[in-house]
Amino acid sequence: MWEEKRQSNRRPVCVNIDAFPDPIPIGRLVDVSNEGLFVRTTNLKEIGTRIDLCFTPPNCCDKIRLTAEVMWVNYPPSSDYDQPLRSPERFMYKSPGMGLRVISISPEDKVLMEKFIQEDTM
């Protein structure tokens, strides 16, 4: 059985998230922590893919930029992708999307992200 491994607070959110430097929409950010993100999208990437992303938290004017790695993918039920990559007991999201691990973030953006996460979890 799958076990939760996160060690930091998560915050539900619903904002657009884009690739950068070109502002290419990736999907909707629906969950964020200091360690990772869940992005609801049909523009799914392969596990291990690294993506440069940016998003603007609600009630904020500064964009947070980071690099993340695809750790798991939740394919749509009608998908022809390999089903062994999908573990129903593990996924709390029924919509297609990707679980991403933050692998690089500037000190300034890290402070901004931590502040944003803590606003709702304290």
Secondary structure, DSSP 8 states (H G I E B T S, - for coil): -------S-EEEEEEEEEETTTTEEEEEEEEEESSEEEEE-SS---TT-EEEEEE--TT--S-EEEEEEEEEEE--TT--S-GGG--TTT----S-EEEEEEEEE-HHHHHHHHHHHHHHH-
